[in-house]
Amino acid sequence: MLRLEEIEVKIRDAILRGEYRAGERLVEADLISKYQASRTIVREALRNLNATGLLRYVPKKGHSVRKFSLEEIKNIYDLICLMEGYACKTATPLFKKQDVDDLKKLQEQIKSAVKKNDFKKYRELNASFHGLFVNLTGNKVLEEEVIRLRTRINTYRYLVLMIPGALENYTKDHETIIRYVLKKDPQKVKLAMLKHIERVKDNLIHAIENSPLR
């Protein structure tokens, strides 16, 4: 039988992969059957995920994937802009040849995922692309907060991947960011990243406004 931590990770990853949509109720009996776990462990895992902000609990109804208002999503993206903008400006002067090579390699892998319409792979690689800047700052608190905020809205992010031409535009944004990294221009890297994140935010807001999820 799986341990509590393993069940928690499996449910969390299923949510982040989009298997459960924002607002969707997680039925305990289904989870018990799916993961062959005890009711006690499943309930504890759900409580822990609720504490992270990924789930919402309503008495007599149970847990559901947290659904955010448009205002909350805008606020989260505004914070991501502030933190990743800072990360870009701080990290750019610290780039070494290996870091540049890693960034370029990620970008090539991202372009390959886009051509294959491999949304799962794209999300993983995109997280690594953004994470490289944050990691280079050496600020662990910043890293934790960026991950926390992005995790909170990950249940919506599949929407922006389905927009025709969106992935191609995001990839072009990455190319611009890399170009300014190579020029070692922290301010332009920061501005290019902010423009990129704002594009994603605007696309997400538009997608939600035209989605049954709203």
N, C-alpha and C positions, 0 to 999 in steps of 0.2 A: 504493500500500500504506500502511496506517495506521501511524503511529509508535507507539513503545512507550507513551508517555504516554496516547495516545488509546485503545489497547487496554486499558490498565490501568483507565482511567475507565469504559469500556464494560462490562468484567467487574464492576467494583465496583458500578456502577449497577444492573446486572442482578441482582446479589445483594441489594442494598438494596430493589429492587422486589419481591423475593420470587420471582423466576424460578428461583432455586436455593434450596432449603430447607436449614435447619441439618442438618449431617451428610451432605449430598449431595456426591458426588464430582464434580469438574470434569474431564472427559475432554479431554486436550490435543487429540486429533484432531478432536473436535467443535468446539472453540474455534477451531482453525486454519481449519476449513471455514466456520464461522459468520462470522468476522471477516476472512477472506481474509488471514491474517497468517502469517508464517513461524513455524516451531517455536521458533526462538531467541527471538523477541520474545514469544511466548505464555508460554514458560517464565520469562522474565525478569519479565513482568507478574505471573505467579502468585507468584514469589518475593517481589516487592515487596508484594503484598497479604498474603502470609503474614507479612511483617515488621510489618504494621499490626495483626495480630491477627484479621483478618477470615477468614483461611484457616488451615488446619492441614495440615502436611505429614507424611506417613507414608512412610518408605522402601519402595520396591517397590509402593506403592499409589497414590502421588501426592497431589494436593491435594484437600481437601474443605472445604466451608463449615464454619467452626468451630462446634462444638456445645458449649454451656456447661452445667455442672451447675446445679441449682436453687440451690445455695449461692452459686455464682459470680454468678448473675443477681441474687440478693438483695443481694449485696455491691456490685454495680455500681449498683443502684438506691439503695442506702443512700448511696453517694458522690454520685449525682446529686441526691438530696435535700439533702445538705449544701451542695453547690455552688449549686444553683438557689435554695435557701432564702436563702443569703447574697446571691445576685444580686437577689432580690426585695426584701430589706430594704435593700440598698444603692441599688437603682435607683428605688424608689418616690418618694423625695424629689426625684429628678432629672427626673421626668416633666414635659414641657412639653405645651402644647396639641396640637402636631403629633404627639407620641408617643402621646398619648391617642387622637387621631383614628386613627392607624395601628393601634392595638390594637383599637379598635372595628371598624374596617374589616376587619381580619383575622377577627374574631369573626363578622361577618356572612357573610364568605366561607366560614368553617368551617361555619356553620349550613346554608348552601346546599349544600356538599359532602355533609353528613350526609343531607340530604333526598334527594339524588341517589344516595346510597350510593357516592359516588366516593371510594373508599379511598385511591387514589394522591394525589388532590388534598388530601384531609384530612391525610395525613401531611406533605405539603409545607407546608401552611398552619399545622399544629400546630407544626412545627419553627420556623416564623417567629414564632409567638406566644410560644413559650418563649424563642426566641433574642433577642427584643426586650429582655427584662429583662437577659439576660446582656450584650448589646451596650451597653446604657446604663451599665453599670458602668465601661466603658472598660478593663476588665481583659482583655487579649488572651490571657494564659495561661489564665485561667478559661474563656474562650470556646473555646480549642483543646481543653481537657480535657473540657469538656461534650460537644463534638462528637465527640471520640474515644470517649468512653464510650457515647454514644447510638449511634454507628455500630457498635460491637462487638455490640450486642444487636438491631440493626435487623432481622436475619434472623428474629427471633422476633416482632416487634411486629405483624405482620399477624394473629397469633392473637387479640390483644386487640381488634382491629377487627371481628372476626366475631361476637363475643358479642352476642346480642340486647339492645338497650337500652344497650349500653356507650357508644357514641358520644354518645347523648343525655345520658348522665350526665357525660361528659367536658366536653360543651358547657356544661352547667349549672355545672360547676366553674369554667370560664372566666368565666362571668357573675359568679360570686361574687368571683373575683380582680379583675375589672374594677371591680366595685362598691367594693371596698376601695382600689383605686388612686385612684378618684375622690375618696375620702374622705381620701386621702394618709395612710393608716395602714400604715406599713411592716411592723409586727408581724403584723397581720391578713392582709396580702397574703402574707407569708411562710408563715403557718400554712395559709392557703387553698391555696397552691401545694403545700405538703408533703402535705396531705390528698389533693389531686388526684393527685400522683405515687404516693402509697401505694396509692390506688385502682387505678391502672394496674398497679402491681407485683403487687398481690394478684390482679387479674384474670389477669395473665400467668402467674403461678405456678399458679393453678387450671387455666388452659387447657393448660399444659404437662403438668401431672399427669394430665390426661385426654386427652392427645394421643399418637399413635403415635410422635412425635418423641422421647419421653422414653426 
